[in-house]
Amino acid sequence: MDWVIEAREITKTYQMGEILVEALRGVSFNIQRGEVVSIMGPSGSGKSTMMNTLGCLDRPTSGEYILDGESVGQMTDDQLASVRNRKVGFVFQSFNLLSRLTALGNVELPLRYSGLTEGRRERAQAALEAVGLSDRMTHRPYELSGGQQQRVAVARSLVNNPAIIMADEPTGNLDSKTGREILSLMKKLQKELSCTLVVVTHDPLVREFSDRVFEMRDGMIGA
């Protein structure tokens, strides 16, 4: 199997004053390259902690996490940041666009962070064209609708050709029609790029677009 994500007995414990909170409790699963997986569950189930771990935003307390062949659990902050920039694209509920930059400037950011100079603008333009925003490249976020802003975020997530795209409540700030359009777009682009899409969400609509659904309860996961 071509596993792009391998989680082995992952735990995450937070210290809250004198109390230890077990956010993840020995989670194990694999995800194949090219799969669309949604992680669902109530607030407090551990799904946000799971997203932060899979997206290399945080380290597990114990266990092993292998992303695209690299064991990342014990990496330094700098190593983790490098893997995150090379292998992970992010789409957030609140879009997380920089208001001072145009759509093109926002999409260029991951390429800037990776140190790419040659062909950077062309790659960003191609990503915006892929999400149907060739006529909005010079617009700033406040000049775009919510759906258009999320399309910019989708373009930004894929411009580095990541191994996985992590989407955190990508439809949360959108109406149902626009949310469906964004999910359809993400699945189409994910297939074209042969990357893996992991969606962390409350939205039941996401089930339609998923190959597998993981349900989280009390820091544990099932398929």
CORRA-V34419 format. One record per residue. N is the residue number from 1. SS is DSSP state (~ for helix, > for strand, _ for the rest). PHI is phi as a letter, one per 30 degrees, with the letter a starting at -180 (999 if undefined). Layout:
N:SS:PHI  N:SS:PHI
This chain:
1:_:999  2:_:c  3:>:d  4:>:c  5:>:b  6:>:b  7:>:c  8:>:b  9:>:h  10:>:d  11:>:b  12:>:b  13:>:b  14:>:c  15:>:c  16:>:c  17:_:i  18:_:c  19:>:c  20:>:c  21:>:c  22:>:c  23:>:d  24:>:b  25:>:b  26:>:i  27:>:d  28:>:b  29:>:a  30:>:b  31:>:b  32:>:d  33:_:d  34:_:j  35:_:d  36:>:c  37:>:b  38:>:c  39:>:c  40:>:b  41:_:l  42:_:d  43:_:e  44:_:i  45:_:d  46:_:j  47:~:d  48:~:d  49:~:d  50:~:d  51:~:d  52:~:d  53:~:d  54:~:d  55:_:d  56:_:i  57:_:d  58:_:a  59:_:c  60:_:d  61:_:d  62:>:a  63:>:j  64:>:b  65:>:b  66:>:c  67:>:c  68:_:h  69:_:i  70:>:c  71:>:d  72:_:c  73:_:d  74:_:c  75:_:d  76:_:d  77:~:e  78:~:d  79:~:d  80:~:d  81:~:d  82:~:d  83:~:d  84:~:e  85:~:d  86:~:d  87:~:c  88:>:b  89:>:c  90:>:c  91:>:b  92:>:c  93:_:e  94:_:c  95:_:i  96:_:h  97:_:c  98:_:d  99:_:d  100:_:d  101:_:c  102:>:d  103:~:e  104:~:d  105:~:d  106:~:d  107:~:d  108:~:d  109:~:e  110:~:e  111:~:d  112:~:d  113:~:d  114:_:d  115:_:i  116:_:d  117:_:c  118:_:d  119:_:i  120:~:d  121:~:d  122:~:d  123:~:d  124:~:d  125:~:d  126:~:d  127:~:d  128:~:d  129:~:d  130:~:d  131:_:c  132:_:i  133:_:b  134:_:d  135:_:c  136:_:b  137:_:d  138:_:c  139:_:d  140:>:d  141:~:e  142:~:d  143:~:c  144:_:c  145:_:d  146:~:e  147:~:d  148:~:d  149:~:d  150:~:d  151:~:d  152:~:d  153:~:d  154:~:d  155:~:d  156:~:d  157:~:d  158:~:c  159:_:d  160:_:c  161:_:h  162:_:d  163:_:d  164:>:b  165:>:c  166:>:c  167:>:c  168:>:c  169:_:h  170:_:d  171:_:c  172:_:d  173:_:c  174:_:b  175:_:d  176:~:d  177:~:d  178:~:d  179:~:e  180:~:d  181:~:d  182:~:d  183:~:d  184:~:d  185:~:d  186:~:d  187:~:d  188:~:d  189:~:d  190:~:d  191:~:d  192:~:d  193:~:c  194:_:h  195:_:c  196:>:c  197:>:c  198:>:c  199:>:c  200:>:c  201:>:a  202:_:c  203:_:d  204:~:d  205:~:e  206:~:d  207:~:e  208:~:d  209:~:c  210:_:c  211:_:d  212:>:b  213:>:b  214:>:c  215:>:c  216:>:c  217:>:b  218:_:h  219:_:i  220:>:b  221:>:b  222:>:b  223:_:c
